[in-house]
Amino acid sequence: MRTFKIGITIEAETPEKVKEVGNLIQNAVNKVEQEDIVKLLTKVVKNPGIVKKALKFI
């Protein structure tokens, strides 16, 4: 599989928080199958409130 590098914009209070979020995103992409990431993020974009509901069960 080919590897691509992309740039994203993250709003945060501190550079440390941006680094944390960026690292977590990269780790998730590396560990979770792409199809599952796409499915999950599609659901989140359509219904952001689902994140808070899911966190109650984690």
N, CA, C and O atoms as a printed pandas DataFrame, in Angstrom:
     atom_number atom_name residue_name chain_id  residue_number  x_coord  y_coord  z_coord
0              1         N          MET        A               1    0.845   -1.167    0.000
1              2        CA          MET        A               1    0.000    0.000    0.000
2              3         C          MET        A               1    0.894    1.235    0.000
3              4         O          MET        A               1    1.939    1.251    0.650
4              5         N          ARG        A               2    0.488    2.247   -0.716
5              6        CA          ARG        A               2    1.253    3.493   -0.772
6              7         C          ARG        A               2    1.039    4.308    0.483
7              8         O          ARG        A               2    0.017    4.174    1.155
8              9         N          THR        A               3    2.003    5.153    0.798
9             10        CA          THR        A               3    1.925    6.028    1.963
10            11         C          THR        A               3    1.822    7.467    1.483
11            12         O          THR        A               3    2.543    7.877    0.574
12            13         N          PHE        A               4    0.931    8.227    2.093
13            14        CA          PHE        A               4    0.731    9.629    1.751
14            15         C          PHE        A               4    0.884   10.464    3.005
15            16         O          PHE        A               4    0.567   10.012    4.106
16            17         N          LYS        A               5    1.364   11.668    2.840
17            18        CA          LYS        A               5    1.472   12.598    3.953
18            19         C          LYS        A               5    0.505   13.751    3.667
19            20         O          LYS        A               5    0.503   14.320    2.575
20            21         N          ILE        A               6   -0.322   14.087    4.676
21            22        CA          ILE        A               6   -1.289   15.162    4.507
22            23         C          ILE        A               6   -1.099   16.187    5.609
23            24         O          ILE        A               6   -0.461   15.908    6.625
24            25         N          GLY        A               7   -1.639   17.342    5.412
25            26        CA          GLY        A               7   -1.638   18.377    6.447
26            27         C          GLY        A               7   -3.060   18.618    6.910
27            28         O          GLY        A               7   -3.990   18.617    6.103
28            29         N          ILE        A               8   -3.233   18.824    8.209
29            30        CA          ILE        A               8   -4.551   19.141    8.755
30            31         C          ILE        A               8   -4.414   20.346    9.667
31            32         O          ILE        A               8   -3.316   20.662   10.125
32            33         N          THR        A               9   -5.502   21.005    9.926
33            34        CA          THR        A               9   -5.519   22.144   10.840
34            35         C          THR        A               9   -6.231   21.712   12.110
35            36         O          THR        A               9   -7.347   21.193   12.071
36            37         N          ILE        A              10   -5.560   21.936   13.246
37            38        CA          ILE        A              10   -6.129   21.586   14.543
38            39         C          ILE        A              10   -6.142   22.846   15.397
39            40         O          ILE        A              10   -5.104   23.476   15.599
40            41         N          GLU        A              11   -7.307   23.212   15.894
41            42        CA          GLU        A              11   -7.409   24.337   16.816
42            43         C          GLU        A              11   -7.237   23.818   18.235
43            44         O          GLU        A              11   -7.893   22.854   18.630
44            45         N          ALA        A              12   -6.359   24.450   18.999
45            46        CA          ALA        A              12   -6.128   24.028   20.373
46            47         C          ALA        A              12   -5.562   25.197   21.169
47            48         O          ALA        A              12   -5.084   26.182   20.606
48            49         N          GLU        A              13   -5.628   25.067   22.475
49            50        CA          GLU        A              13   -5.147   26.119   23.373
50            51         C          GLU        A              13   -3.625   26.192   23.414
51            52         O          GLU        A              13   -3.057   27.273   23.570
52            53         N          THR        A              14   -2.960   25.038   23.274
53            54        CA          THR        A              14   -1.506   25.009   23.401
54            55         C          THR        A              14   -0.891   24.125   22.315
55            56         O          THR        A              14   -1.561   23.244   21.776
56            57         N          PRO        A              15    0.379   24.360   21.995
57            58        CA          PRO        A              15    1.070   23.486   21.041
58            59         C          PRO        A              15    1.141   22.038   21.533
59            60         O          PRO        A              15    1.132   21.108   20.726
60            61         N          GLU        A              16    1.211   21.847   22.836
61            62        CA          GLU        A              16    1.264   20.498   23.386
62            63         C          GLU        A              16   -0.013   19.730   23.090
63            64         O          GLU        A              16    0.031   18.542   22.770
64            65         N          LYS        A              17   -1.149   20.406   23.195
65            66        CA          LYS        A              17   -2.438   19.765   22.916
66            67         C          LYS        A              17   -2.528   19.402   21.432
67            68         O          LYS        A              17   -3.044   18.339   21.088
68            69         N          VAL        A              18   -2.033   20.271   20.555
69            70        CA          VAL        A              18   -2.027   19.972   19.120
70            71         C          VAL        A              18   -1.182   18.725   18.857
71            72         O          VAL        A              18   -1.585   17.837   18.106
72            73         N          LYS        A              19   -0.011   18.670   19.483
73            74        CA          LYS        A              19    0.868   17.516   19.311
74            75         C          LYS        A              19    0.191   16.242   19.812
75            76         O          LYS        A              19    0.275   15.198   19.166
76            77         N          GLU        A              20   -0.478   16.326   20.959
77            78        CA          GLU        A              20   -1.178   15.170   21.517
78            79         C          GLU        A              20   -2.264   14.679   20.567
79            80         O          GLU        A              20   -2.353   13.483   20.287
80            81         N          VAL        A              21   -3.086   15.597   20.070
81            82        CA          VAL        A              21   -4.168   15.225   19.155
82            83         C          VAL        A              21   -3.592   14.627   17.867
83            84         O          VAL        A              21   -4.074   13.603   17.384
84            85         N          GLY        A              22   -2.572   15.266   17.324
85            86        CA          GLY        A              22   -1.940   14.759   16.104
86            87         C          GLY        A              22   -1.374   13.364   16.288
87            88         O          GLY        A              22   -1.547   12.500   15.429
88            89         N          ASN        A              23   -0.699   13.144   17.406
89            90        CA          ASN        A              23   -0.129   11.823   17.683
90            91         C          ASN        A              23   -1.217   10.765   17.848
91            92         O          ASN        A              23   -1.072    9.640   17.370
92            93         N          LEU        A              24   -2.301   11.126   18.522
93            94        CA          LEU        A              24   -3.401   10.175   18.704
94            95         C          LEU        A              24   -4.057    9.819   17.373
95            96         O          LEU        A              24   -4.392    8.659   17.133
96            97         N          ILE        A              25   -4.237   10.810   16.518
97            98        CA          ILE        A              25   -4.808   10.543   15.192
98            99         C          ILE        A              25   -3.895    9.605   14.417
99           100         O          ILE        A              25   -4.359    8.633   13.820
100          101         N          GLN        A              26   -2.584    9.896   14.424
101          102        CA          GLN        A              26   -1.644    9.055   13.682
102          103         C          GLN        A              26   -1.638    7.631   14.228
103          104         O          GLN        A              26   -1.635    6.672   13.457
104          105         N          ASN        A              27   -1.636    7.487   15.541
105          106        CA          ASN        A              27   -1.645    6.157   16.147
106          107         C          ASN        A              27   -2.907    5.384   15.791
107          108         O          ASN        A              27   -2.849    4.186   15.514
108          109         N          ALA        A              28   -4.052    6.072   15.798
109          110        CA          ALA        A              28   -5.305    5.405   15.437
110          111         C          ALA        A              28   -5.263    4.940   13.982
111          112         O          ALA        A              28   -5.689    3.827   13.675
112          113         N          VAL        A              29   -4.760    5.774   13.101
113          114        CA          VAL        A              29   -4.679    5.418   11.683
114          115         C          VAL        A              29   -3.744    4.223   11.488
115          116         O          VAL        A              29   -3.979    3.381   10.621
116          117         N          ASN        A              30   -2.697    4.153   12.286
117          118        CA          ASN        A              30   -1.744    3.046   12.165
118          119         C          ASN        A              30   -2.291    1.733   12.720
119          120         O          ASN        A              30   -1.892    0.663   12.260
120          121         N          LYS        A              31   -3.189    1.790   13.691
121          122        CA          LYS        A              31   -3.626    0.585   14.389
122          123         C          LYS        A              31   -5.003    0.073   13.980
123          124         O          LYS        A              31   -5.315   -1.098   14.197
124          125         N          VAL        A              32   -5.823    0.928   13.394
125          126        CA          VAL        A              32   -7.195    0.552   13.054
126          127         C          VAL        A              32   -7.306    0.429   11.535
127          128         O          VAL        A              32   -6.723    1.224   10.797
128          129         N          GLU        A              33   -8.051   -0.564   11.079
129          130        CA          GLU        A              33   -8.225   -0.754    9.637
130          131         C          GLU        A              33   -8.858    0.487    9.011
131          132         O          GLU        A              33   -9.741    1.116    9.594
132          133         N          GLN        A              34   -8.386    0.822    7.814
133          134        CA          GLN        A              34   -8.857    2.036    7.132
134          135         C          GLN        A              34  -10.366    2.060    6.952
135          136         O          GLN        A              34  -11.000    3.095    7.160
136          137         N          GLU        A              35  -10.942    0.939    6.571
137          138        CA          GLU        A              35  -12.395    0.898    6.353
138          139         C          GLU        A              35  -13.145    1.245    7.634
139          140         O          GLU        A              35  -14.173    1.921    7.593
140          141         N          ASP        A              36  -12.628    0.779    8.774
141          142        CA          ASP        A              36  -13.267    1.077   10.051
142          143         C          ASP        A              36  -13.108    2.551   10.422
143          144         O          ASP        A              36  -14.036    3.162   10.952
144          145         N          ILE        A              37  -11.947    3.117   10.150
145          146        CA          ILE        A              37  -11.721    4.551   10.421
146          147         C          ILE        A              37  -12.684    5.384    9.580
147          148         O          ILE        A              37  -13.310    6.314   10.087
148          149         N          VAL        A              38  -12.800    5.054    8.307
149          150        CA          VAL        A              38  -13.686    5.797    7.407
150          151         C          VAL        A              38  -15.132    5.698    7.892
151          152         O          VAL        A              38  -15.844    6.702    7.936
152          153         N          LYS        A              39  -15.558    4.509    8.251
153          154        CA          LYS        A              39  -16.934    4.308    8.726
154          155         C          LYS        A              39  -17.189    5.105   10.006
155          156         O          LYS        A              39  -18.212    5.777   10.136
156          157         N          LEU        A              40  -16.249    5.023   10.947
157          158        CA          LEU        A              40  -16.388    5.738   12.214
158          159         C          LEU        A              40  -16.433    7.247   12.008
159          160         O          LEU        A              40  -17.320    7.922   12.531
160          161         N          LEU        A              41  -15.486    7.773   11.254
161          162        CA          LEU        A              41  -15.434    9.223   11.066
162          163         C          LEU        A              41  -16.608    9.747   10.250
163          164         O          LEU        A              41  -17.050   10.876   10.461
164          165         N          THR        A              42  -17.114    8.950    9.331
165          166        CA          THR        A              42  -18.308    9.344    8.580
166          167         C          THR        A              42  -19.494    9.501    9.528
167          168         O          THR        A              42  -20.262   10.457    9.420
168          169         N          LYS        A              43  -19.639    8.557   10.456
169          170        CA          LYS        A              43  -20.726    8.639   11.446
170          171         C          LYS        A              43  -20.548    9.862   12.345
171          172         O          LYS        A              43  -21.521   10.544   12.665
172          173         N          VAL        A              44  -19.313   10.139   12.750
173          174        CA          VAL        A              44  -19.041   11.279   13.636
174          175         C          VAL        A              44  -19.350   12.598   12.933
175          176         O          VAL        A              44  -19.924   13.504   13.538
176          177         N          VAL        A              45  -18.976   12.710   11.670
177          178        CA          VAL        A              45  -19.249   13.949   10.926
178          179         C          VAL        A              45  -20.751   14.175   10.797
179          180         O          VAL        A              45  -21.227   15.303   10.923
180          181         N          LYS        A              46  -21.493   13.104   10.546
181          182        CA          LYS        A              46  -22.947   13.220   10.401
182          183         C          LYS        A              46  -23.639   13.495   11.731
183          184         O          LYS        A              46  -24.677   14.155   11.769
184          185         N          ASN        A              47  -23.057   12.983   12.837
185          186        CA          ASN        A              47  -23.680   13.127   14.146
186          187         C          ASN        A              47  -22.594   13.255   15.221
187          188         O          ASN        A              47  -22.265   12.265   15.874
188          189         N          PRO        A              48  -22.028   14.463   15.416
189          190        CA          PRO        A              48  -20.937   14.649   16.381
190          191         C          PRO        A              48  -21.316   14.262   17.811
191          192         O          PRO        A              48  -20.443   13.892   18.597
192          193         N          GLY        A              49  -22.579   14.338   18.155
193          194        CA          GLY        A              49  -23.025   13.992   19.499
194          195         C          GLY        A              49  -22.817   12.524   19.842
195          196         O          GLY        A              49  -22.840   12.142   21.012
196          197         N          ILE        A              50  -22.617   11.711   18.824
197          198        CA          ILE        A              50  -22.410   10.283   19.057
198          199         C          ILE        A              50  -21.128   10.031   19.849
199          200         O          ILE        A              50  -21.009    9.009   20.524
200          201         N          VAL        A              51  -20.175   10.950   19.773
201          202        CA          VAL        A              51  -18.893   10.786   20.481
202          203         C          VAL        A              51  -19.142   10.816   21.996
203          204         O          VAL        A              51  -18.666    9.939   22.718
204          205         N          LYS        A              52  -19.881   11.814   22.475
205          206        CA          LYS        A              52  -20.145   11.906   23.904
206          207         C          LYS        A              52  -20.919   10.681   24.398
207          208         O          LYS        A              52  -20.669   10.178   25.493
208          209         N          LYS        A              53  -21.851   10.216   23.587
209          210        CA          LYS        A              53  -22.633    9.033   23.963
210          211         C          LYS        A              53  -21.720    7.806   24.019
211          212         O          LYS        A              53  -21.828    7.008   24.951
212          213         N          ALA        A              54  -20.834    7.642   23.052
213          214        CA          ALA        A              54  -19.935    6.490   23.029
214          215         C          ALA        A              54  -18.958    6.529   24.198
215          216         O          ALA        A              54  -18.618    5.480   24.745
216          217         N          LEU        A              55  -18.504    7.704   24.590
217          218        CA          LEU        A              55  -17.539    7.821   25.678
218          219         C          LEU        A              55  -18.120    7.362   27.012
219          220         O          LEU        A              55  -17.378    6.970   27.913
220          221         N          LYS        A              56  -19.425    7.410   27.138
221          222        CA          LYS        A              56  -20.058    6.917   28.374
222          223         C          LYS        A              56  -19.843    5.424   28.540
223          224         O          LYS        A              56  -19.861    4.920   29.663
224          225         N          PHE        A              57  -19.641    4.706   27.441
225          226        CA          PHE        A              57  -19.500    3.264   27.479
226          227         C          PHE        A              57  -18.047    2.799   27.486
227          228         O          PHE        A              57  -17.768    1.601   27.537
228          229         N          ILE        A              58  -17.137    3.750   27.434
229          230        CA          ILE        A              58  -15.696    3.407   27.396
230          231         C          ILE        A              58  -15.099    3.557   28.780
231          232         O          ILE        A              58  -13.905    3.318   28.966
